[in-house]
Amino acid sequence: MNMKRIALIVGILGFAVFGCRNGAQNDNTATNTTNTATNTSAETKIATGNKKLRAVGFTVGDLSNPFFVVMGQAVEAEAKRIGGKDVTVIVASSAYDLNQQANQIENFTGANADIIVLNAADKRGIRPIVENAKRAGRIIIAVDTGAEGGVDATITTNNVQAGEVSCKYIADRLQGKGNVVIVNGPPVDSVIQRVSGCENVLSKYPNIKILSKNQNADGSRDGGLRVMSDLLTTFPKIDAVFAINDPSGLGAELAAKQAQRKDFFIIGVDGAPEAITAIAAKDGLYAATATQNPRGMAQKAVQVGNDILNGKKPKSPTILIPVKLITKDNVSTEKGW
């Protein structure tokens, strides 16, 4: 997939095709496949329908993050698998800007998108625009992070578990004693839950001190480099780093290399290919990552949205996908996503 195609700039002309294609029915009922993610909630049929999927809009946090690029690719591929090659798919980056994301959803809504897949920039702040879209009859599936306003379903990694398994690894490796820094990120639900899970675990170890937990690295490599460079200057003794995602963790590792520091190890979240490579490196500081399944989440979001379009709803509106910790001990058998 061409990167430029995914990183589309959403404008009025980009949405015009939605209006002329939505609303028609087709004799063929869309077929739902088994989710590639681990958690596949049973679905209950509440009505019959044979509406063909014609248009999907996906507003995502940051398309400079490979994780979200994979999600965008998966949304497009699954939409076309279900509805055919003529399905219109628009993928737009909000850059974690609530106003920009609100405008994107308004455009999706006004242009009659069948399904809006939402990676919310602000769980609570997005509520009014979600409510407006729902009143207009749009199907909204929150993915990767929660969103208020009455979304039809939420499909996300078990982010609390991601924080817990990561920081249990830290506590075990430090044998319950040491200094830890948390490289935080955008204040979205998924990040907040990861940090909460980490803190819940570390709070059980009185001899582990969290030196910093509020520095926002924006979930990016550049942000991780910036934040970790400051933390290395501020704290001469650090034993472990928990980064809320792999890009910021890889940035933290780069900061350590530039500062010629090798006195700590780094744990991230995502299971990104670059993180797998970093973990496999014998002399690297990257020790582990709690894997996510961006492709599986995106596919499931489109599947669930299409089922709702055709009168079926998931048994549970919240679908949590478990994580697995990849470490130097098992990295040789793992490929990530």
Phi and psi restraints in degrees (value plus and minus 20) as a CYANA .aco file:
   2 ASN   PHI     -87.6   -47.6
   2 ASN   PSI     108.8   148.8
   3 MET   PHI     -78.4   -38.4
   3 MET   PSI     -57.0   -17.0
   4 LYS   PHI     -85.7   -45.7
   4 LYS   PSI     -51.6   -11.6
   5 ARG   PHI     -87.6   -47.6
   5 ARG   PSI     -57.7   -17.7
   6 ILE   PHI     -91.1   -51.1
   6 ILE   PSI     -63.3   -23.3
   7 ALA   PHI    -103.7   -63.7
   7 ALA   PSI      34.0    74.0
   8 LEU   PHI     -90.3   -50.3
   8 LEU   PSI     121.8   161.8
   9 ILE   PHI    -109.2   -69.2
   9 ILE   PSI     100.4   140.4
  10 VAL   PHI    -102.8   -62.8
  10 VAL   PSI     103.7   143.7
  11 GLY   PHI    -157.2  -117.2
  11 GLY   PSI     158.6   198.6
  12 ILE   PHI     -79.4   -39.4
  12 ILE   PSI     -63.1   -23.1
  13 LEU   PHI     -84.9   -44.9
  13 LEU   PSI     -51.0   -11.0
  14 GLY   PHI     -85.8   -45.8
  14 GLY   PSI     -43.2    -3.2
  15 PHE   PHI    -119.7   -79.7
  15 PHE   PSI     -30.7     9.3
  16 ALA   PHI     -79.2   -39.2
  16 ALA   PSI     -53.6   -13.6
  17 VAL   PHI     -87.1   -47.1
  17 VAL   PSI     -43.3    -3.3
  18 PHE   PHI     -81.8   -41.8
  18 PHE   PSI     -68.0   -28.0
  19 GLY   PHI     -81.3   -41.3
  19 GLY   PSI     -57.4   -17.4
  20 CYS   PHI    -102.8   -62.8
  20 CYS   PSI     -31.6     8.4
  21 ARG   PHI    -127.6   -87.6
  21 ARG   PSI     -36.7     3.3
  22 ASN   PHI    -104.5   -64.5
  22 ASN   PSI     133.5   173.5
  23 GLY   PHI      80.3   120.3
  23 GLY   PSI     -40.3    -0.3
  24 ALA   PHI     -97.1   -57.1
  24 ALA   PSI     133.4   173.4
  25 GLN   PHI    -129.0   -89.0
  25 GLN   PSI     139.2   179.2
  26 ASN   PHI    -153.0  -113.0
  26 ASN   PSI     129.4   169.4
  27 ASP   PHI     -90.5   -50.5
  27 ASP   PSI     -35.5     4.5
  28 ASN   PHI    -113.8   -73.8
  28 ASN   PSI     109.1   149.1
  29 THR   PHI    -105.8   -65.8
  29 THR   PSI     111.5   151.5
  30 ALA   PHI     -82.7   -42.7
  30 ALA   PSI     122.6   162.6
  31 THR   PHI    -122.9   -82.9
  31 THR   PSI     110.7   150.7
  32 ASN   PHI    -116.5   -76.5
  32 ASN   PSI     110.2   150.2
  33 THR   PHI    -118.3   -78.3
  33 THR   PSI     149.0   189.0
  34 THR   PHI     -88.3   -48.3
  34 THR   PSI     115.1   155.1
  35 ASN   PHI     -86.2   -46.2
  35 ASN   PSI     118.1   158.1
  36 THR   PHI     -96.6   -56.6
  36 THR   PSI     -35.5     4.5
  37 ALA   PHI     -94.4   -54.4
  37 ALA   PSI     146.1   186.1
  38 THR   PHI     -90.7   -50.7
  38 THR   PSI     -59.5   -19.5
  39 ASN   PHI    -114.1   -74.1
  39 ASN   PSI     100.1   140.1
  40 THR   PHI    -147.6  -107.6
  40 THR   PSI      71.4   111.4
  41 SER   PHI     -83.6   -43.6
  41 SER   PSI     120.8   160.8
  42 ALA   PHI     -86.8   -46.8
  42 ALA   PSI     128.5   168.5
  43 GLU   PHI    -135.0   -95.0
  43 GLU   PSI     125.8   165.8
  44 THR   PHI    -134.2   -94.2
  44 THR   PSI     107.1   147.1
  45 LYS   PHI     -98.6   -58.6
  45 LYS   PSI     106.2   146.2
  46 ILE   PHI    -135.3   -95.3
  46 ILE   PSI     -30.3     9.7
  47 ALA   PHI    -186.9  -146.9
  47 ALA   PSI     147.9   187.9
  48 THR   PHI    -124.2   -84.2
  48 THR   PSI     137.0   177.0
  49 GLY   PHI    -192.4  -152.4
  49 GLY   PSI     137.3   177.3
  50 ASN   PHI    -159.6  -119.6
  50 ASN   PSI      23.2    63.2
  51 LYS   PHI     -97.9   -57.9
  51 LYS   PSI     111.8   151.8
  52 LYS   PHI    -106.3   -66.3
  52 LYS   PSI     113.7   153.7
  53 LEU   PHI     -87.7   -47.7
  53 LEU   PSI     106.4   146.4
  54 ARG   PHI    -143.5  -103.5
  54 ARG   PSI     -45.7    -5.7
  55 ALA   PHI    -173.2  -133.2
  55 ALA   PSI     114.2   154.2
  56 VAL   PHI    -151.8  -111.8
  56 VAL   PSI     112.5   152.5
  57 GLY   PHI    -133.6   -93.6
  57 GLY   PSI     115.2   155.2
  58 PHE   PHI    -146.8  -106.8
  58 PHE   PSI      94.7   134.7
  59 THR   PHI    -126.5   -86.5
  59 THR   PSI     101.4   141.4
  60 VAL   PHI    -145.1  -105.1
  60 VAL   PSI     138.4   178.4
  61 GLY   PHI     -81.9   -41.9
  61 GLY   PSI     -72.8   -32.8
  62 ASP   PHI    -179.2  -139.2
  62 ASP   PSI      88.9   128.9
  63 LEU   PHI    -100.0   -60.0
  63 LEU   PSI     -15.2    24.8
  64 SER   PHI    -103.4   -63.4
  64 SER   PSI     -29.7    10.3
  65 ASN   PHI    -112.5   -72.5
  65 ASN   PSI     100.1   140.1
  66 PRO   PHI     -75.5   -35.5
  66 PRO   PSI     -49.5    -9.5
  67 PHE   PHI     -76.5   -36.5
  67 PHE   PSI     -65.9   -25.9
  68 PHE   PHI     -97.2   -57.2
  68 PHE   PSI     -46.9    -6.9
  69 VAL   PHI     -82.8   -42.8
  69 VAL   PSI     -64.4   -24.4
  70 VAL   PHI     -81.3   -41.3
  70 VAL   PSI     -60.5   -20.5
  71 MET   PHI     -82.8   -42.8
  71 MET   PSI     -63.1   -23.1
  72 GLY   PHI     -82.0   -42.0
  72 GLY   PSI     -62.4   -22.4
  73 GLN   PHI     -82.3   -42.3
  73 GLN   PSI     -60.8   -20.8
  74 ALA   PHI     -89.8   -49.8
  74 ALA   PSI     -57.8   -17.8
  75 VAL   PHI     -79.9   -39.9
  75 VAL   PSI     -66.6   -26.6
  76 GLU   PHI     -84.6   -44.6
  76 GLU   PSI     -65.6   -25.6
  77 ALA   PHI     -84.1   -44.1
  77 ALA   PSI     -62.2   -22.2
  78 GLU   PHI     -90.4   -50.4
  78 GLU   PSI     -58.8   -18.8
  79 ALA   PHI     -81.2   -41.2
  79 ALA   PSI     -61.7   -21.7
  80 LYS   PHI     -94.8   -54.8
  80 LYS   PSI     -49.6    -9.6
  81 ARG   PHI     -85.1   -45.1
  81 ARG   PSI     -60.9   -20.9
  82 ILE   PHI     -97.1   -57.1
  82 ILE   PSI     -67.2   -27.2
  83 GLY   PHI    -123.0   -83.0
  83 GLY   PSI     -27.9    12.1
  84 GLY   PHI      80.0   120.0
  84 GLY   PSI     150.7   190.7
  85 LYS   PHI     -87.5   -47.5
  85 LYS   PSI     -37.0     3.0
  86 ASP   PHI    -105.9   -65.9
  86 ASP   PSI     -22.4    17.6
  87 VAL   PHI     -82.3   -42.3
  87 VAL   PSI     112.8   152.8
  88 THR   PHI    -109.7   -69.7
  88 THR   PSI     107.3   147.3
  89 VAL   PHI    -146.9  -106.9
  89 VAL   PSI     105.0   145.0
  90 ILE   PHI    -137.0   -97.0
  90 ILE   PSI     105.6   145.6
  91 VAL   PHI    -132.7   -92.7
  91 VAL   PSI     104.1   144.1
  92 ALA   PHI    -151.1  -111.1
  92 ALA   PSI     117.7   157.7
  93 SER   PHI    -112.1   -72.1
  93 SER   PSI     107.9   147.9
  94 SER   PHI    -106.8   -66.8
  94 SER   PSI     -33.5     6.5
  95 ALA   PHI      34.7    74.7
  95 ALA   PSI      12.6    52.6
  96 TYR   PHI      37.3    77.3
  96 TYR   PSI       9.7    49.7
  97 ASP   PHI    -124.1   -84.1
  97 ASP   PSI      95.1   135.1
  98 LEU   PHI     -82.1   -42.1
  98 LEU   PSI     -62.6   -22.6
  99 ASN   PHI     -83.7   -43.7
  99 ASN   PSI     -61.3   -21.3
 100 GLN   PHI     -85.0   -45.0
 100 GLN   PSI     -62.0   -22.0
 101 GLN   PHI     -86.1   -46.1
 101 GLN   PSI     -58.3   -18.3
 102 ALA   PHI     -80.0   -40.0
 102 ALA   PSI     -62.6   -22.6
 103 ASN   PHI     -83.7   -43.7
 103 ASN   PSI     -59.8   -19.8
 104 GLN   PHI     -82.5   -42.5
 104 GLN   PSI     -64.6   -24.6
 105 ILE   PHI     -86.1   -46.1
 105 ILE   PSI     -59.2   -19.2
 106 GLU   PHI     -79.9   -39.9
 106 GLU   PSI     -62.0   -22.0
 107 ASN   PHI     -86.7   -46.7
 107 ASN   PSI     -63.8   -23.8
 108 PHE   PHI     -78.2   -38.2
 108 PHE   PSI     -63.8   -23.8
 109 THR   PHI     -85.6   -45.6
 109 THR   PSI     -69.1   -29.1
 110 GLY   PHI     -83.1   -43.1
 110 GLY   PSI     -46.6    -6.6
 111 ALA   PHI    -115.7   -75.7
 111 ALA   PSI      -9.7    30.3
 112 ASN   PHI      44.4    84.4
 112 ASN   PSI      22.2    62.2
 113 ALA   PHI     -82.8   -42.8
 113 ALA   PSI     117.7   157.7
 114 ASP   PHI     -86.0   -46.0
 114 ASP   PSI     -65.9   -25.9
 115 ILE   PHI    -150.4  -110.4
 115 ILE   PSI     115.7   155.7
 116 ILE   PHI    -132.5   -92.5
 116 ILE   PSI      98.7   138.7
 117 VAL   PHI    -115.8   -75.8
 117 VAL   PSI     104.1   144.1
 118 LEU   PHI    -140.1  -100.1
 118 LEU   PSI      98.8   138.8
 119 ASN   PHI    -124.3   -84.3
 119 ASN   PSI      73.6   113.6
 120 ALA   PHI     -86.3   -46.3
 120 ALA   PSI     112.8   152.8
 121 ALA   PHI     -95.5   -55.5
 121 ALA   PSI     -45.7    -5.7
 122 ASP   PHI    -171.8  -131.8
 122 ASP   PSI      89.7   129.7
 123 LYS   PHI     -74.5   -34.5
 123 LYS   PSI     -66.1   -26.1
 124 ARG   PHI    -107.1   -67.1
 124 ARG   PSI     -59.2   -19.2
 125 GLY   PHI     -84.7   -44.7
 125 GLY   PSI     -45.5    -5.5
 126 ILE   PHI    -100.6   -60.6
 126 ILE   PSI     -27.1    12.9
 127 ARG   PHI     -74.4   -34.4
 127 ARG   PSI     -70.5   -30.5
 128 PRO   PHI     -79.5   -39.5
 128 PRO   PSI     -60.2   -20.2
 129 ILE   PHI     -92.5   -52.5
 129 ILE   PSI     -53.2   -13.2
 130 VAL   PHI     -85.5   -45.5
 130 VAL   PSI     -63.0   -23.0
 131 GLU   PHI     -80.7   -40.7
 131 GLU   PSI     -61.0   -21.0
 132 ASN   PHI     -83.1   -43.1
 132 ASN   PSI     -63.1   -23.1
 133 ALA   PHI     -85.6   -45.6
 133 ALA   PSI     -57.8   -17.8
 134 LYS   PHI     -86.6   -46.6
 134 LYS   PSI     -60.6   -20.6
 135 ARG   PHI     -82.7   -42.7
 135 ARG   PSI     -48.9    -8.9
 136 ALA   PHI    -102.9   -62.9
 136 ALA   PSI     -20.1    19.9
 137 GLY   PHI      71.5   111.5
 137 GLY   PSI      -7.9    32.1
 138 ARG   PHI     -98.5   -58.5
 138 ARG   PSI     127.6   167.6
 139 ILE   PHI    -113.0   -73.0
 139 ILE   PSI     105.6   145.6
 140 ILE   PHI    -143.4  -103.4
 140 ILE   PSI     103.6   143.6
 141 ILE   PHI    -135.4   -95.4
 141 ILE   PSI      95.8   135.8
 142 ALA   PHI     -99.1   -59.1
 142 ALA   PSI     116.5   156.5
 143 VAL   PHI    -154.3  -114.3
 143 VAL   PSI     119.2   159.2
 144 ASP   PHI      55.7    95.7
 144 ASP   PSI     -51.1   -11.1
 145 THR   PHI    -170.9  -130.9
 145 THR   PSI     132.6   172.6
 146 GLY   PHI     -94.2   -54.2
 146 GLY   PSI     145.6   185.6
 147 ALA   PHI    -172.0  -132.0
 147 ALA   PSI     118.6   158.6
 148 GLU   PHI    -107.0   -67.0
 148 GLU   PSI     148.6   188.6
 149 GLY   PHI      91.9   131.9
 149 GLY   PSI     -18.2    21.8
 150 GLY   PHI      71.7   111.7
 150 GLY   PSI      18.1    58.1
 151 VAL   PHI     -80.4   -40.4
 151 VAL   PSI     133.2   173.2
 152 ASP   PHI     -93.7   -53.7
 152 ASP   PSI     -50.8   -10.8
 153 ALA   PHI    -181.7  -141.7
 153 ALA   PSI     137.4   177.4
 154 THR   PHI    -148.3  -108.3
 154 THR   PSI     105.5   145.5
 155 ILE   PHI    -142.3  -102.3
 155 ILE   PSI      95.5   135.5
 156 THR   PHI    -170.8  -130.8
 156 THR   PSI     136.0   176.0
 157 THR   PHI     -79.8   -39.8
 157 THR   PSI     129.2   169.2
 158 ASN   PHI     -92.9   -52.9
 158 ASN   PSI      66.3   106.3
 159 ASN   PHI     -90.6   -50.6
 159 ASN   PSI     -50.9   -10.9
 160 VAL   PHI     -81.8   -41.8
 160 VAL   PSI     -64.9   -24.9
 161 GLN   PHI     -81.3   -41.3
 161 GLN   PSI     -58.5   -18.5
 162 ALA   PHI     -79.3   -39.3
 162 ALA   PSI     -64.3   -24.3
 163 GLY   PHI     -87.2   -47.2
 163 GLY   PSI     -57.3   -17.3
 164 GLU   PHI     -87.3   -47.3
 164 GLU   PSI     -69.1   -29.1
 165 VAL   PHI     -88.3   -48.3
 165 VAL   PSI     -52.9   -12.9
 166 SER   PHI     -85.6   -45.6
 166 SER   PSI     -66.4   -26.4
 167 CYS   PHI    -103.4   -63.4
 167 CYS   PSI     -38.2     1.8
 168 LYS   PHI     -88.7   -48.7
 168 LYS   PSI     -57.7   -17.7
 169 TYR   PHI     -81.5   -41.5
 169 TYR   PSI     -63.9   -23.9
 170 ILE   PHI     -80.1   -40.1
 170 ILE   PSI     -69.1   -29.1
 171 ALA   PHI     -81.4   -41.4
 171 ALA   PSI     -62.1   -22.1
 172 ASP   PHI     -86.6   -46.6
 172 ASP   PSI     -63.1   -23.1
 173 ARG   PHI     -87.9   -47.9
 173 ARG   PSI     -53.7   -13.7
 174 LEU   PHI    -103.8   -63.8
 174 LEU   PSI     -22.1    17.9
 175 GLN   PHI      34.1    74.1
 175 GLN   PSI      19.1    59.1
 176 GLY   PHI      57.4    97.4
 176 GLY   PSI      -4.9    35.1
 177 LYS   PHI    -168.9  -128.9
 177 LYS   PSI     107.2   147.2
 178 GLY   PHI     135.5   175.5
 178 GLY   PSI     159.7   199.7
 179 ASN   PHI    -127.2   -87.2
 179 ASN   PSI     109.3   149.3
 180 VAL   PHI    -144.0  -104.0
 180 VAL   PSI     122.1   162.1
 181 VAL   PHI    -139.3   -99.3
 181 VAL   PSI     123.9   163.9
 182 ILE   PHI    -127.8   -87.8
 182 ILE   PSI      98.9   138.9
 183 VAL   PHI    -107.2   -67.2
 183 VAL   PSI      81.0   121.0
 184 ASN   PHI    -100.9   -60.9
 184 ASN   PSI    -195.9  -155.9
 185 GLY   PHI    -169.4  -129.4
 185 GLY   PSI    -183.3  -143.3
 186 PRO   PHI     -76.2   -36.2
 186 PRO   PSI     123.4   163.4
 187 PRO   PHI     -97.5   -57.5
 187 PRO   PSI      33.0    73.0
 188 VAL   PHI    -114.6   -74.6
 188 VAL   PSI     142.9   182.9
 189 ASP   PHI     -75.8   -35.8
 189 ASP   PSI     -64.1   -24.1
 190 SER   PHI     -81.8   -41.8
 190 SER   PSI     -62.5   -22.5
 191 VAL   PHI     -87.8   -47.8
 191 VAL   PSI     -63.6   -23.6
 192 ILE   PHI     -78.6   -38.6
 192 ILE   PSI     -61.1   -21.1
 193 GLN   PHI     -87.9   -47.9
 193 GLN   PSI     -58.7   -18.7
 194 ARG   PHI     -83.3   -43.3
 194 ARG   PSI     -65.3   -25.3
 195 VAL   PHI     -85.0   -45.0
 195 VAL   PSI     -60.2   -20.2
 196 SER   PHI     -81.7   -41.7
 196 SER   PSI     -64.3   -24.3
 197 GLY   PHI     -81.6   -41.6
 197 GLY   PSI     -60.5   -20.5
 198 CYS   PHI     -83.1   -43.1
 198 CYS   PSI     -67.9   -27.9
 199 GLU   PHI     -83.6   -43.6
 199 GLU   PSI     -57.3   -17.3
 200 ASN   PHI     -78.6   -38.6
 200 ASN   PSI     -61.8   -21.8
 201 VAL   PHI     -91.3   -51.3
 201 VAL   PSI     -69.6   -29.6
 202 LEU   PHI     -86.9   -46.9
 202 LEU   PSI     -43.6    -3.6
 203 SER   PHI     -85.0   -45.0
 203 SER   PSI     -36.9     3.1
 204 LYS   PHI    -103.5   -63.5
 204 LYS   PSI     -23.0    17.0
 205 TYR   PHI    -139.5   -99.5
 205 TYR   PSI      76.0   116.0
 206 PRO   PHI     -82.4   -42.4
 206 PRO   PSI     -39.7     0.3
 207 ASN   PHI    -116.5   -76.5
 207 ASN   PSI     -13.3    26.7
 208 ILE   PHI    -123.9   -83.9
 208 ILE   PSI     105.6   145.6
 209 LYS   PHI    -131.2   -91.2
 209 LYS   PSI     108.1   148.1
 210 ILE   PHI    -108.1   -68.1
 210 ILE   PSI      89.8   129.8
 211 LEU   PHI     -96.0   -56.0
 211 LEU   PSI     -54.5   -14.5
 212 SER   PHI    -174.0  -134.0
 212 SER   PSI     120.4   160.4
 213 LYS   PHI    -164.9  -124.9
 213 LYS   PSI     -16.6    23.4
 214 ASN   PHI    -133.7   -93.7
 214 ASN   PSI     -14.7    25.3
 215 GLN   PHI    -104.0   -64.0
 215 GLN   PSI      98.0   138.0
 216 ASN   PHI    -107.3   -67.3
 216 ASN   PSI      93.7   133.7
 217 ALA   PHI    -114.2   -74.2
 217 ALA   PSI     -11.5    28.5
 218 ASP   PHI      43.2    83.2
 218 ASP   PSI      -6.2    33.8
 219 GLY   PHI      47.2    87.2
 219 GLY   PSI       0.8    40.8
 220 SER   PHI    -143.3  -103.3
 220 SER   PSI     141.6   181.6
 221 ARG   PHI     -83.8   -43.8
 221 ARG   PSI     -65.4   -25.4
 222 ASP   PHI     -81.0   -41.0
 222 ASP   PSI     -60.7   -20.7
 223 GLY   PHI     -85.5   -45.5
 223 GLY   PSI     -60.6   -20.6
 224 GLY   PHI     -82.9   -42.9
 224 GLY   PSI     -60.0   -20.0
 225 LEU   PHI     -82.2   -42.2
 225 LEU   PSI     -65.9   -25.9
 226 ARG   PHI     -84.2   -44.2
 226 ARG   PSI     -70.5   -30.5
 227 VAL   PHI     -85.9   -45.9
 227 VAL   PSI     -64.2   -24.2
 228 MET   PHI     -88.6   -48.6
 228 MET   PSI     -53.5   -13.5
 229 SER   PHI     -81.2   -41.2
 229 SER   PSI     -61.3   -21.3
 230 ASP   PHI     -86.6   -46.6
 230 ASP   PSI     -61.6   -21.6
 231 LEU   PHI     -86.3   -46.3
 231 LEU   PSI     -56.5   -16.5
 232 LEU   PHI     -86.5   -46.5
 232 LEU   PSI     -52.1   -12.1
 233 THR   PHI     -92.9   -52.9
 233 THR   PSI     -57.8   -17.8
 234 THR   PHI     -96.6   -56.6
 234 THR   PSI     -58.8   -18.8
 235 PHE   PHI    -139.4   -99.4
 235 PHE   PSI      90.3   130.3
 236 PRO   PHI     -92.9   -52.9
 236 PRO   PSI     -37.9     2.1
 237 LYS   PHI    -147.6  -107.6
 237 LYS   PSI      84.7   124.7
 238 ILE   PHI    -145.9  -105.9
 238 ILE   PSI     113.5   153.5
 239 ASP   PHI    -124.9   -84.9
 239 ASP   PSI     -48.2    -8.2
 240 ALA   PHI    -176.0  -136.0
 240 ALA   PSI     132.8   172.8
 241 VAL   PHI    -146.4  -106.4
 241 VAL   PSI     110.0   150.0
 242 PHE   PHI    -128.5   -88.5
 242 PHE   PSI      95.4   135.4
 243 ALA   PHI    -123.3   -83.3
 243 ALA   PSI     117.2   157.2
 244 ILE   PHI     -91.0   -51.0
 244 ILE   PSI     -34.4     5.6
 245 ASN   PHI    -174.5  -134.5
 245 ASN   PSI     150.5   190.5
 246 ASP   PHI     -89.2   -49.2
 246 ASP   PSI     -59.9   -19.9
 247 PRO   PHI     -76.0   -36.0
 247 PRO   PSI     -65.7   -25.7
 248 SER   PHI     -89.3   -49.3
 248 SER   PSI     -52.3   -12.3
 249 GLY   PHI     -87.2   -47.2
 249 GLY   PSI     -59.5   -19.5
 250 LEU   PHI     -87.8   -47.8
 250 LEU   PSI     -54.3   -14.3
 251 GLY   PHI     -84.9   -44.9
 251 GLY   PSI     -58.0   -18.0
 252 ALA   PHI     -84.1   -44.1
 252 ALA   PSI     -58.6   -18.6
 253 GLU   PHI     -85.3   -45.3
 253 GLU   PSI     -59.1   -19.1
 254 LEU   PHI     -83.3   -43.3
 254 LEU   PSI     -60.1   -20.1
 255 ALA   PHI     -81.4   -41.4
 255 ALA   PSI     -60.5   -20.5
 256 ALA   PHI     -83.5   -43.5
 256 ALA   PSI     -61.7   -21.7
 257 LYS   PHI     -84.1   -44.1
 257 LYS   PSI     -62.0   -22.0
 258 GLN   PHI     -85.5   -45.5
 258 GLN   PSI     -53.6   -13.6
 259 ALA   PHI    -108.3   -68.3
 259 ALA   PSI     -21.0    19.0
 260 GLN   PHI      35.7    75.7
 260 GLN   PSI      26.2    66.2
 261 ARG   PHI    -129.5   -89.5
 261 ARG   PSI     110.5   150.5
 262 LYS   PHI    -152.7  -112.7
 262 LYS   PSI       1.8    41.8
 263 ASP   PHI    -113.9   -73.9
 263 ASP   PSI      -8.5    31.5
 264 PHE   PHI    -168.5  -128.5
 264 PHE   PSI     151.8   191.8
 265 PHE   PHI    -146.2  -106.2
 265 PHE   PSI     142.6   182.6
 266 ILE   PHI    -144.9  -104.9
 266 ILE   PSI     116.7   156.7
 267 ILE   PHI    -139.6   -99.6
 267 ILE   PSI     115.4   155.4
 268 GLY   PHI    -143.1  -103.1
 268 GLY   PSI    -192.9  -152.9
 269 VAL   PHI    -156.9  -116.9
 269 VAL   PSI     112.2   152.2
 270 ASP   PHI     129.0   169.0
 270 ASP   PSI     -67.0   -27.0
 271 GLY   PHI      58.5    98.5
 271 GLY   PSI      10.5    50.5
 272 ALA   PHI     -85.8   -45.8
 272 ALA   PSI     127.8   167.8
 273 PRO   PHI     -74.3   -34.3
 273 PRO   PSI     -60.1   -20.1
 274 GLU   PHI     -86.0   -46.0
 274 GLU   PSI     -54.1   -14.1
 275 ALA   PHI     -89.1   -49.1
 275 ALA   PSI     -58.9   -18.9
 276 ILE   PHI     -79.6   -39.6
 276 ILE   PSI     -63.3   -23.3
 277 THR   PHI     -82.9   -42.9
 277 THR   PSI     -62.0   -22.0
 278 ALA   PHI     -85.2   -45.2
 278 ALA   PSI     -59.3   -19.3
 279 ILE   PHI     -86.3   -46.3
 279 ILE   PSI     -57.4   -17.4
 280 ALA   PHI     -90.3   -50.3
 280 ALA   PSI     -40.8    -0.8
 281 ALA   PHI     -86.7   -46.7
 281 ALA   PSI     108.2   148.2
 282 LYS   PHI     -84.6   -44.6
 282 LYS   PSI     -55.5   -15.5
 283 ASP   PHI    -122.2   -82.2
 283 ASP   PSI      -7.9    32.1
 284 GLY   PHI    -104.0   -64.0
 284 GLY   PSI     139.4   179.4
 285 LEU   PHI    -107.7   -67.7
 285 LEU   PSI     -34.9     5.1
 286 TYR   PHI     -94.2   -54.2
 286 TYR   PSI      98.0   138.0
 287 ALA   PHI    -123.6   -83.6
 287 ALA   PSI     -51.8   -11.8
 288 ALA   PHI    -185.4  -145.4
 288 ALA   PSI     141.5   181.5
 289 THR   PHI    -165.7  -125.7
 289 THR   PSI     119.2   159.2
 290 ALA   PHI    -108.1   -68.1
 290 ALA   PSI      95.1   135.1
 291 THR   PHI     -92.9   -52.9
 291 THR   PSI     125.4   165.4
 292 GLN   PHI    -136.0   -96.0
 292 GLN   PSI     156.2   196.2
 293 ASN   PHI    -151.1  -111.1
 293 ASN   PSI      57.2    97.2
 294 PRO   PHI     -81.8   -41.8
 294 PRO   PSI     -57.2   -17.2
 295 ARG   PHI     -87.3   -47.3
 295 ARG   PSI     -64.0   -24.0
 296 GLY   PHI     -84.5   -44.5
 296 GLY   PSI     -60.5   -20.5
 297 MET   PHI     -82.5   -42.5
 297 MET   PSI     -65.0   -25.0
 298 ALA   PHI     -85.7   -45.7
 298 ALA   PSI     -63.7   -23.7
 299 GLN   PHI     -80.4   -40.4
 299 GLN   PSI     -65.3   -25.3
 300 LYS   PHI     -84.5   -44.5
 300 LYS   PSI     -56.2   -16.2
 301 ALA   PHI     -80.2   -40.2
 301 ALA   PSI     -64.7   -24.7
 302 VAL   PHI     -89.1   -49.1
 302 VAL   PSI     -60.5   -20.5
 303 GLN   PHI     -80.6   -40.6
 303 GLN   PSI     -68.6   -28.6
 304 VAL   PHI     -84.5   -44.5
 304 VAL   PSI     -62.7   -22.7
 305 GLY   PHI     -80.2   -40.2
 305 GLY   PSI     -62.1   -22.1
 306 ASN   PHI     -87.2   -47.2
 306 ASN   PSI     -57.7   -17.7
 307 ASP   PHI     -82.8   -42.8
 307 ASP   PSI     -62.3   -22.3
 308 ILE   PHI     -84.3   -44.3
 308 ILE   PSI     -60.1   -20.1
 309 LEU   PHI     -76.6   -36.6
 309 LEU   PSI     -52.2   -12.2
 310 ASN   PHI    -123.8   -83.8
 310 ASN   PSI       3.0    43.0
 311 GLY   PHI      69.0   109.0
 311 GLY   PSI      -6.6    33.4
 312 LYS   PHI    -139.4   -99.4
 312 LYS   PSI     123.9   163.9
 313 LYS   PHI    -147.6  -107.6
 313 LYS   PSI     133.7   173.7
 314 PRO   PHI     -88.3   -48.3
 314 PRO   PSI     128.8   168.8
 315 LYS   PHI     -77.8   -37.8
 315 LYS   PSI     -60.1   -20.1
 316 SER   PHI    -140.0  -100.0
 316 SER   PSI     114.8   154.8
 317 PRO   PHI     -93.4   -53.4
 317 PRO   PSI     -30.9     9.1
 318 THR   PHI    -137.9   -97.9
 318 THR   PSI     101.6   141.6
 319 ILE   PHI    -135.5   -95.5
 319 ILE   PSI      93.4   133.4
 320 LEU   PHI    -122.0   -82.0
 320 LEU   PSI     112.5   152.5
 321 ILE   PHI    -126.9   -86.9
 321 ILE   PSI     100.5   140.5
 322 PRO   PHI     -84.9   -44.9
 322 PRO   PSI     140.2   180.2
 323 VAL   PHI    -129.8   -89.8
 323 VAL   PSI     145.0   185.0
 324 LYS   PHI    -153.1  -113.1
 324 LYS   PSI     118.0   158.0
 325 LEU   PHI    -108.7   -68.7
 325 LEU   PSI     103.5   143.5
 326 ILE   PHI    -120.6   -80.6
 326 ILE   PSI     104.9   144.9
 327 THR   PHI    -145.5  -105.5
 327 THR   PSI     159.9   199.9
 328 LYS   PHI     -83.7   -43.7
 328 LYS   PSI     -42.3    -2.3
 329 ASP   PHI     -94.0   -54.0
 329 ASP   PSI     -51.3   -11.3
 330 ASN   PHI    -140.7  -100.7
 330 ASN   PSI     -13.6    26.4
 331 VAL   PHI     -83.5   -43.5
 331 VAL   PSI     -47.3    -7.3
 332 SER   PHI     -87.7   -47.7
 332 SER   PSI     -37.3     2.7
 333 THR   PHI    -126.8   -86.8
 333 THR   PSI     -15.5    24.5
 334 GLU   PHI    -134.0   -94.0
 334 GLU   PSI     122.9   162.9
 335 LYS   PHI    -134.0   -94.0
 335 LYS   PSI     -28.2    11.8
 336 GLY   PHI      44.9    84.9
 336 GLY   PSI    -168.8  -128.8
